[in-house]
Amino acid sequence: MAGSNVAETQLKIGASVTIYSGAPFSLSTTYADSPTTYLTNPSLPTPTAWTWADINTLQAGVQHSVTLGEVRTTAVYLEVCWIPPTATPTFSQTFTPTETPLPTSTATASPTETPTPTATASPLPTEIPTISPTPTRTPIPSLTPTATLTPSFTPTLPPTPVPSATITPTTSVTQTATVTNTGTATAPPTNTPTPTITPTVTVTPTQPTPTRTPLPAIPFLFAQGSNQYLCAFDLAFNPPLMLAGGTETFIRLKDEDPVHLRSLYQVVYVAPDLGDADYTFLRQMVAPGGLIEQFVSMGGVAVLNVAGSLGDQLDIAPDGVGFSSAAQHLSEQILKQSHPYITGAGFGGEMLGTGDFANWQPTDYGTLTDLPVSASVLLANNDGASLAEYQHGDGRVIVSTLAYCWDGKPASQEAAARNLLRYSHFYSGSALTPGPTVTPTGTATPTRTQTPTRTVTATIPRSATPTPTPSPSPTPEILLGDVNGDGIIDSNDLPSLIEALYMDAPPPAADVNADGEVSGADIPALEALIH
């Protein structure tokens, strides 16, 4: 086959005569996949989510443009990425006490508190009034509470295969208590000063609880242009990584909905060797309001390998980061020896040394310019930074000038490139999931204590009345391994455990092996519990 031969994927939907073609793919003398991704149904005037009826009528094919020799296609297939919808439970609870007081003719103390907390794992507020009643020979309490618990569960399934996972538990609790103490005096009274204490009511508020958002199901979306996207795609898809991913052309990607993409993908990956059009579209996507800028702001990760042979480039990463092509280099200096990308700790990576970045022919194509002050530079050459990361919104930008995974450069496809894919996929921070949102669960009410007042009250011979002892508040049980706090131990706890490894104060449940500290040793302990 000659290098000028090309192939294009073909897609036909239902009875429509329109055939949609993928981007032309230049052929070589070796077999390679030429994928085209359709996130929405392209046959409709407005992009709309796929339905099973659409998918059942799809026809796929390939078109060859041959100028010399022959072209062979061995397989054409459709891959449908479908995420089962998750039921949305609704739970309501009503607690209504009723009271049947006996008629009395004496004073009544009636403290009332009505807290309404949002449902969390914390116990409900406990109200224990302490009352010093007028003494009687035969006290008759008249509080008869009855409780009615009415749960209801209504699952709601999304009408389309777009993934969604929403749990919205709502609890409404109304509690009113009235205590009446009644006594009848039969002995002659004597005038004795006796203190009368007004009860103190303390409401313990429930602390705010972080609510985690489920991680998107697909690790990578590779931007497809004249760059080395296919090398990165194959490296991620094949052993030992086996990470799922999709591809989309730069020209289509720039007009996609960032909210929709964020619900599907964890990382947008731009491979190096960018062409002129690729730089133009990338510049639009990283500008304020652009697709990549919004994707990262919502908690996603963008890996931007901006190396190319077209000279200096401005504004090719969020926050105005640029690329200077003044000099190429055959080696890199490791500036952060303890960084997870270098050590491989916490995400199943490999330990890297300077030899892993030597003689990629070349290893980098220049330096990064105009990095934010908060950026962390991991690698540098003799002229400046070559690999850096920084926070943007709730997400993370990883930008480099290195020739990561470049056809014809075997050294660029080894451990350093594998760690970049692994690390960006399991980044520990708010980019791991959309940033935790805090749901307020009640406002603290100050304790009100009135000063006792002394009054002249009749002293009546009485029998001793025991003082009730408050019941101790239950201590919340810690379920070791339930790191994300959803009440179960499953594979969703693994990303949370990896995140906890870098926290100053990790949750107690992250100490899976119960050795008193949260460390890498807890990862195999969690895997053992999951399996």
C-alpha positions as CSV (number, residue, x, y, z in Angstrom):
1,M,0.0,0.0,0.0
2,A,1.2,3.5,-0.7
3,G,1.1,6.3,1.8
4,S,-1.4,8.3,-0.3
5,N,-4.0,5.6,0.1
6,V,-6.8,6.5,2.6
7,A,-9.9,4.9,4.2
8,E,-13.0,6.4,5.8
9,T,-15.5,4.8,8.0
10,Q,-19.2,4.8,6.8
11,L,-22.4,5.0,8.8
12,K,-26.0,4.6,7.7
13,I,-29.0,5.0,10.0
14,G,-32.3,3.3,9.3
15,A,-34.1,4.1,6.0
16,S,-32.2,7.3,5.5
17,V,-30.2,7.5,2.3
18,T,-27.5,9.7,4.0
19,I,-24.2,8.1,4.6
20,Y,-21.9,9.7,7.3
21,S,-18.1,9.4,6.7
22,G,-15.4,9.5,9.4
23,A,-12.2,11.5,9.1
24,P,-9.9,10.2,6.3
25,F,-7.3,7.8,7.7
26,S,-3.9,7.6,6.0
27,L,-2.9,4.0,5.5
28,S,0.4,2.4,6.1
29,T,1.9,-1.1,5.5
30,T,0.6,-2.4,8.9
31,Y,-2.9,-3.1,10.1
32,A,-4.4,-0.5,12.4
33,D,-7.8,0.5,13.8
34,S,-9.5,3.6,12.3
35,P,-12.3,4.4,14.9
36,T,-14.9,7.1,14.5
37,T,-17.0,8.1,17.6
38,Y,-20.6,9.5,17.4
39,L,-21.6,10.8,20.8
40,T,-25.0,11.8,19.4
41,N,-27.3,10.8,16.5
42,P,-25.9,12.8,13.5
43,S,-29.0,12.2,11.4
44,L,-31.1,14.6,13.4
45,P,-31.2,18.4,12.9
46,T,-30.2,18.9,16.6
47,P,-27.8,16.5,18.3
48,T,-29.9,14.1,20.3
49,A,-28.9,11.2,22.5
50,W,-29.0,7.8,20.8
51,T,-31.9,5.4,21.4
52,W,-32.0,1.6,21.0
53,A,-34.3,2.0,18.0
54,D,-31.6,4.1,16.3
55,I,-28.8,1.6,17.2
56,N,-30.8,-1.4,16.0
57,T,-31.0,0.1,12.5
58,L,-27.3,1.1,12.1
59,Q,-25.2,-0.1,9.2
60,A,-21.4,0.2,9.2
61,G,-18.9,0.1,6.4
62,V,-15.7,1.4,5.0
63,Q,-14.6,3.3,1.9
64,H,-11.2,3.0,0.3
65,S,-9.5,5.6,-1.8
66,V,-6.6,3.8,-3.6
67,T,-4.0,5.5,-5.8
68,L,-1.4,2.8,-5.9
69,G,-1.3,-0.9,-4.9
70,E,-4.1,-2.4,-2.9
71,V,-6.0,-1.7,0.4
72,R,-7.4,-4.4,2.7
73,T,-10.0,-4.1,5.5
74,T,-10.3,-7.2,7.6
75,A,-13.1,-6.2,10.0
76,V,-15.8,-3.5,10.4
77,Y,-17.6,-3.4,13.7
78,L,-19.8,-1.2,15.9
79,E,-19.1,-0.7,19.6
80,V,-21.9,0.6,21.7
81,C,-20.9,2.2,25.1
82,W,-24.0,1.9,27.2
83,I,-24.2,2.6,30.9
84,P,-27.1,1.0,32.8
85,P,-29.3,3.6,34.5
86,T,-29.5,3.7,38.2
87,A,-32.8,3.9,40.1
88,T,-33.5,7.1,42.0
89,P,-34.9,6.2,45.4
90,T,-37.2,8.6,47.3
91,F,-37.6,8.0,51.0
92,S,-40.0,9.8,53.3
93,Q,-40.4,9.3,57.0
94,T,-43.0,10.8,59.3
95,F,-43.0,10.6,63.1
96,T,-46.1,12.0,64.7
97,P,-46.4,11.7,68.5
98,T,-49.9,12.0,70.0
99,E,-50.6,12.8,73.6
100,T,-53.5,12.2,75.9
101,P,-53.3,14.4,78.9
102,L,-55.5,13.8,82.0
103,P,-57.3,16.9,83.2
104,T,-55.4,18.7,86.0
105,S,-55.7,21.9,87.8
106,T,-52.0,22.5,88.5
107,A,-49.1,24.2,86.6
108,T,-47.7,22.4,83.6
109,A,-44.2,22.7,82.1
110,S,-44.2,22.3,78.3
111,P,-40.9,22.5,76.5
112,T,-41.2,22.0,72.7
113,E,-38.5,21.6,70.1
114,T,-39.2,20.9,66.4
115,P,-35.9,20.2,64.5
116,T,-36.1,19.3,60.8
117,P,-32.8,18.0,59.6
118,T,-31.8,16.7,56.2
119,A,-31.1,13.0,56.2
120,T,-27.5,12.2,56.9
121,A,-25.6,9.4,58.6
122,S,-25.6,11.5,61.9
123,P,-28.1,10.6,64.6
124,L,-31.3,12.6,65.0
125,P,-31.2,15.5,67.5
126,T,-32.0,14.3,71.0
127,E,-34.0,16.5,73.4
128,I,-33.9,15.7,77.1
129,P,-35.6,18.4,79.2
130,T,-34.7,18.5,82.9
131,I,-37.6,19.7,85.0
132,S,-38.0,20.2,88.7
133,P,-41.8,19.8,89.2
134,T,-43.9,20.8,92.1
135,P,-43.7,17.8,94.4
136,T,-46.7,15.5,94.8
137,R,-47.6,12.3,96.6
138,T,-48.7,10.6,93.4
139,P,-47.3,12.1,90.2
140,I,-49.2,11.1,87.1
141,P,-47.3,11.6,83.8
142,S,-49.6,12.0,80.8
143,L,-47.4,11.6,77.7
144,T,-48.4,8.8,75.4
145,P,-46.4,9.0,72.1
146,T,-47.2,6.8,69.2
147,A,-45.1,6.7,66.0
148,T,-46.1,6.0,62.5
149,L,-43.4,5.2,60.0
150,T,-44.4,5.4,56.3
151,P,-41.6,4.7,53.8
152,S,-42.1,4.8,50.1
153,F,-39.7,3.9,47.3
154,T,-40.2,5.1,43.8
155,P,-37.5,4.2,41.2
156,T,-37.2,6.5,38.2
157,L,-35.3,5.4,35.2
158,P,-33.8,7.8,32.6
159,P,-35.4,7.4,29.2
160,T,-32.1,7.4,27.4
161,P,-28.8,5.4,27.8
162,V,-27.0,8.5,29.0
163,P,-25.5,7.6,32.3
164,S,-26.9,9.1,35.4
165,A,-26.7,8.2,39.1
166,T,-28.7,10.4,41.5
167,I,-29.7,9.5,45.0
168,T,-31.9,12.0,46.7
169,P,-32.9,10.8,50.2
170,T,-35.3,13.2,52.0
171,T,-36.3,12.8,55.6
172,S,-38.9,15.0,57.4
173,V,-39.1,14.6,61.1
174,T,-41.5,16.6,63.3
175,Q,-41.4,15.9,67.0
176,T,-43.4,17.6,69.7
177,A,-43.3,16.6,73.3
178,T,-45.3,17.9,76.3
179,V,-44.6,16.8,79.9
180,T,-47.2,17.4,82.5
181,N,-46.6,16.8,86.2
182,T,-49.6,17.0,88.5
183,G,-49.8,16.8,92.3
184,T,-52.4,17.3,95.0
185,A,-51.3,18.8,98.3
186,T,-52.9,17.2,101.5
187,A,-50.5,18.3,104.2
188,P,-50.5,21.7,105.8
189,P,-48.0,23.9,103.8
190,T,-45.1,25.7,105.3
191,N,-43.6,28.8,103.8
192,T,-40.1,27.8,102.6
193,P,-38.1,29.5,99.9
194,T,-37.6,26.9,97.1
195,P,-35.8,27.6,93.8
196,T,-37.8,27.0,90.6
197,I,-35.6,26.0,87.6
198,T,-36.6,26.6,84.1
199,P,-35.5,23.6,82.0
200,T,-32.5,24.1,79.6
201,V,-33.0,22.7,76.1
202,T,-30.0,22.0,73.9
203,V,-30.2,21.1,70.2
204,T,-27.2,19.4,68.8
205,P,-26.9,20.3,65.1
206,T,-25.8,17.8,62.4
207,Q,-22.6,18.7,60.7
208,P,-22.5,19.2,57.0
209,T,-21.8,16.0,55.1
210,P,-19.9,15.8,51.7
211,T,-21.9,14.3,48.9
212,R,-19.8,12.5,46.3
213,T,-20.6,12.4,42.6
214,P,-20.2,9.1,40.8
215,L,-17.1,8.9,38.6
216,P,-17.8,9.0,34.9
217,A,-17.6,5.5,33.3
218,I,-15.2,6.0,30.4
219,P,-11.6,7.0,31.3
220,F,-10.4,8.7,28.1
221,L,-11.6,10.8,25.1
222,F,-8.8,11.2,22.6
223,A,-8.8,14.3,20.3
224,Q,-8.4,13.1,16.7
225,G,-6.5,15.2,14.2
226,S,-3.2,15.0,12.3
227,N,-1.5,14.3,15.7
228,Q,-0.4,11.0,17.3
229,Y,-3.8,10.2,18.8
230,L,-3.8,6.6,17.5
231,C,-0.6,5.7,19.3
232,A,-2.0,7.0,22.6
233,F,-5.3,5.2,22.0
234,D,-3.7,1.9,21.3
235,L,-1.4,2.2,24.4
236,A,-4.3,2.9,26.7
237,F,-6.6,0.2,25.1
238,N,-4.1,-2.7,25.1
239,P,-2.3,-4.6,27.9
240,P,-1.1,-3.9,30.4
241,L,-3.3,-0.8,30.8
242,M,-6.6,-2.0,29.3
243,L,-8.3,1.4,29.7
244,A,-11.4,2.1,27.7
245,G,-11.5,5.2,25.5
246,G,-13.2,7.0,22.6
247,T,-12.1,9.3,19.9
248,E,-13.6,12.5,18.4
249,T,-12.2,14.8,15.7
250,F,-11.0,18.3,16.8
251,I,-13.5,20.0,14.5
252,R,-16.4,18.1,16.0
253,L,-15.1,18.1,19.6
254,K,-15.0,21.9,19.8
255,D,-18.8,22.1,19.4
256,E,-19.7,19.3,21.8
257,D,-21.6,19.9,25.1
258,P,-19.1,19.9,27.9
259,V,-21.7,18.9,30.5
260,H,-22.6,15.8,28.4
261,L,-18.9,14.9,27.8
262,R,-18.2,15.3,31.6
263,S,-20.9,12.8,32.4
264,L,-19.2,10.2,30.1
265,Y,-15.5,10.8,30.3
266,Q,-12.9,11.4,33.0
267,V,-10.0,12.7,30.8
268,V,-9.8,14.6,27.5
269,Y,-6.4,13.6,26.0
270,V,-4.6,15.6,23.3
271,A,-1.7,13.7,21.8
272,P,1.5,15.5,20.5
273,D,2.5,16.2,16.9
274,L,-0.3,18.8,16.3
275,G,-1.0,20.3,12.9
276,D,-2.0,23.8,12.1
277,A,-5.7,23.1,12.2
278,D,-5.3,21.1,15.5
279,Y,-3.7,24.1,17.2
280,T,-6.5,26.4,15.9
281,F,-9.2,24.2,17.3
282,L,-7.3,23.5,20.6
283,R,-6.9,27.3,21.1
284,Q,-10.7,27.7,20.8
285,M,-11.4,24.8,23.3
286,V,-9.0,26.0,26.0
287,A,-10.2,29.6,25.9
288,P,-12.7,30.8,28.6
289,G,-16.0,29.1,27.9
290,G,-14.4,26.6,25.5
291,L,-15.1,22.9,25.7
292,I,-11.9,21.8,27.4
293,E,-11.9,24.8,29.8
294,Q,-15.5,24.0,30.9
295,F,-14.8,20.3,31.1
296,V,-11.9,20.9,33.5
297,S,-13.7,23.5,35.5
298,M,-16.4,20.9,36.2
299,G,-13.8,18.5,37.7
300,G,-12.4,16.8,34.7
301,V,-8.8,16.3,33.7
302,A,-7.2,17.6,30.5
303,V,-3.9,16.1,29.3
304,L,-2.5,18.5,26.7
305,N,0.7,17.3,24.9
306,V,1.3,20.5,22.8
307,A,4.5,19.5,21.1
308,G,4.7,20.1,17.3
309,S,7.0,21.2,14.6
310,L,5.1,24.4,13.6
311,G,7.0,26.9,15.8
312,D,5.8,28.8,18.9
313,Q,2.2,28.6,19.9
314,L,0.3,30.9,22.3
315,D,-2.7,30.1,24.5
316,I,-2.8,26.3,24.0
317,A,-3.8,25.4,27.6
318,P,-6.3,27.0,30.0
319,D,-5.1,30.2,31.8
320,G,-3.0,31.3,28.8
321,V,-0.2,28.7,28.9
322,G,2.0,28.7,25.7
323,F,4.6,26.6,23.9
324,S,8.1,27.8,22.9
325,S,9.9,25.7,20.2
326,A,13.3,27.4,20.5
327,A,15.2,24.2,21.2
328,Q,14.6,20.4,21.4
329,H,16.2,18.2,24.1
330,L,17.2,14.6,24.5
331,S,16.8,14.4,28.3
332,E,14.8,15.8,31.2
333,Q,15.5,16.8,34.8
334,I,13.1,15.3,37.4
335,L,12.2,18.2,39.8
336,K,9.6,16.4,42.0
337,Q,11.2,13.0,43.0
338,S,8.4,12.2,45.4
339,H,5.5,13.1,43.1
340,P,3.1,10.2,42.4
341,Y,3.7,10.4,38.6
342,I,7.4,9.7,39.3
343,T,7.1,7.1,42.1
344,G,4.0,5.4,40.6
345,A,2.6,5.1,44.1
346,G,-1.1,5.0,44.7
347,F,-2.3,4.3,41.1
348,G,-0.4,1.1,40.1
349,G,2.3,3.0,38.2
350,E,6.0,2.3,37.7
351,M,9.0,4.0,39.3
352,L,10.6,6.4,36.8
353,G,14.1,7.7,36.5
354,T,16.0,10.0,34.2
355,G,16.7,7.1,31.9
356,D,13.0,6.8,31.1
357,F,13.2,10.2,29.5
358,A,16.4,9.8,27.6
359,N,16.9,9.8,23.8
360,W,13.3,9.7,22.5
361,Q,14.7,11.4,19.3
362,P,13.9,14.0,20.6
363,T,12.4,13.7,24.1
364,D,10.8,17.1,24.0
365,Y,10.2,19.8,21.4
366,G,10.6,22.9,23.6
367,T,9.4,24.5,26.8
368,L,6.2,25.7,28.4
369,T,5.6,29.5,28.9
370,D,3.3,31.6,31.0
371,L,2.5,28.9,33.5
372,P,0.2,29.9,36.4
373,V,2.0,30.8,39.7
374,S,0.3,27.8,41.3
375,A,1.6,25.3,38.7
376,S,3.7,22.4,39.9
377,V,6.6,21.7,37.4
378,L,7.5,18.0,37.4
379,L,10.0,17.9,34.5
380,A,12.3,20.5,33.0
381,N,15.0,20.7,30.3
382,N,18.0,23.0,30.2
383,D,15.8,25.9,28.9
384,G,12.7,25.6,31.1
385,A,9.6,23.6,32.2
386,S,8.6,20.6,30.0
387,L,5.9,18.9,32.1
388,A,3.6,20.7,34.6
389,E,0.2,20.4,36.3
390,Y,-2.1,22.9,37.8
391,Q,-5.6,23.3,39.2
392,H,-8.3,25.0,37.1
393,G,-11.7,25.3,38.6
394,D,-12.6,21.9,40.2
395,G,-10.3,20.0,37.8
396,R,-6.7,19.6,36.7
397,V,-4.6,20.5,33.6
398,I,-1.5,18.4,32.8
399,V,0.5,20.0,30.0
400,S,3.7,18.9,28.4
401,T,6.1,19.5,25.5
402,L,7.3,15.9,25.5
403,A,6.9,13.4,22.6
404,Y,4.7,11.1,24.6
405,C,3.7,8.0,22.5
406,W,5.0,8.9,19.0
407,D,5.0,6.4,16.2
408,G,8.6,5.6,15.1
409,K,9.9,6.5,18.6
410,P,9.8,3.3,20.7
411,A,11.3,4.9,23.8
412,S,8.4,7.4,23.9
413,Q,5.9,4.5,24.3
414,E,7.3,3.0,27.5
415,A,6.9,3.5,31.2
416,A,6.8,7.3,31.2
417,A,3.8,7.3,28.7
418,R,2.1,4.5,30.6
419,N,2.4,6.4,33.9
420,L,0.9,9.5,32.3
421,L,-2.2,7.6,31.3
422,R,-2.5,5.9,34.6
423,Y,-1.9,9.0,36.7
424,S,-4.3,11.3,34.8
425,H,-7.0,8.6,35.0
426,F,-6.5,8.1,38.8
427,Y,-5.6,11.7,39.7
428,S,-6.0,12.2,43.4
429,G,-7.9,15.4,44.0
430,S,-11.1,17.2,43.1
431,A,-10.5,16.1,39.5
432,L,-11.0,12.5,40.5
433,T,-14.8,13.3,40.6
434,P,-16.6,16.5,40.3
435,G,-15.7,18.5,43.4
436,P,-17.5,17.3,46.6
437,T,-20.6,19.3,47.3
438,V,-21.6,20.0,50.9
439,T,-25.2,19.5,51.8
440,P,-26.1,21.6,55.0
441,T,-28.0,19.5,57.5
442,G,-29.2,21.9,60.1
443,T,-28.2,25.2,61.7
444,A,-26.8,25.2,65.2
445,T,-29.2,26.7,67.8
446,P,-27.5,28.3,70.8
447,T,-28.2,26.8,74.2
448,R,-30.5,29.0,76.2
449,T,-30.2,28.8,80.0
450,Q,-32.4,31.0,82.2
451,T,-31.2,32.1,85.6
452,P,-33.2,30.3,88.4
453,T,-35.6,32.6,90.2
454,R,-36.4,32.1,93.9
455,T,-40.1,32.2,94.9
456,V,-42.0,31.3,98.1
457,T,-43.6,28.0,97.5
458,A,-45.5,25.6,99.8
459,T,-43.4,22.7,101.0
460,I,-45.3,19.4,100.8
461,P,-44.3,16.0,102.3
462,R,-43.6,13.8,99.3
463,S,-42.1,10.5,98.3
464,A,-38.7,10.6,96.5
465,T,-38.9,10.9,92.7
466,P,-35.9,9.4,90.9
467,T,-34.2,11.6,88.4
468,P,-34.1,10.0,84.9
469,T,-30.6,9.3,83.6
470,P,-30.1,10.5,80.0
471,S,-29.4,7.7,77.5
472,P,-25.9,7.9,76.0
473,S,-25.8,9.0,72.4
474,P,-24.9,6.1,70.1
475,T,-21.4,6.1,68.7
476,P,-21.4,5.9,64.9
477,E,-20.0,2.6,63.6
478,I,-17.0,2.8,61.3
479,L,-17.1,0.4,58.4
480,L,-13.5,-0.1,57.4
481,G,-13.2,-0.1,53.6
482,D,-16.3,2.0,53.0
483,V,-14.1,5.0,52.1
484,N,-16.7,6.9,50.1
485,G,-19.2,6.6,52.9
486,D,-22.1,5.1,50.8
487,G,-22.7,2.2,53.3
488,I,-21.2,-0.6,51.2
489,I,-17.7,-1.8,50.3
490,D,-17.2,-2.1,46.5
491,S,-15.0,-1.1,43.7
492,N,-16.2,2.5,44.0
493,D,-14.2,2.8,47.2
494,L,-10.9,2.2,45.5
495,P,-10.6,5.7,43.9
496,S,-11.7,7.2,47.2
497,L,-8.9,5.3,49.0
498,I,-6.3,6.5,46.5
499,E,-7.5,10.0,47.1
500,A,-7.3,9.5,50.9
501,L,-3.6,8.5,50.6
502,Y,-2.8,12.2,49.9
503,M,-5.1,13.7,52.5
504,D,-3.8,15.4,55.7
505,A,-6.7,13.9,57.6
506,P,-8.0,10.8,55.8
507,P,-11.4,9.3,56.9
508,P,-11.1,6.5,59.5
509,A,-12.7,4.0,57.1
510,A,-9.6,4.4,54.8
511,D,-7.5,2.5,57.4
512,V,-8.7,-0.8,55.8
513,N,-6.1,-3.1,57.4
514,A,-6.6,-1.4,60.9
515,D,-2.9,-0.8,61.4
516,G,-3.5,2.7,62.7
517,E,-2.4,4.6,59.5
518,V,-3.6,5.1,56.0
519,S,-1.0,3.9,53.5
520,G,-0.5,1.9,50.3
521,A,-0.8,-1.3,52.4
522,D,-4.6,-0.5,52.6
523,I,-5.1,-0.9,48.9
524,P,-4.6,-4.8,48.8
525,A,-6.6,-5.0,52.0
526,L,-9.5,-3.2,50.2
527,E,-9.1,-5.4,47.1
528,A,-9.4,-8.5,49.3
529,L,-12.7,-7.2,50.8
530,I,-14.1,-6.3,47.4
531,H,-13.3,-9.8,46.0
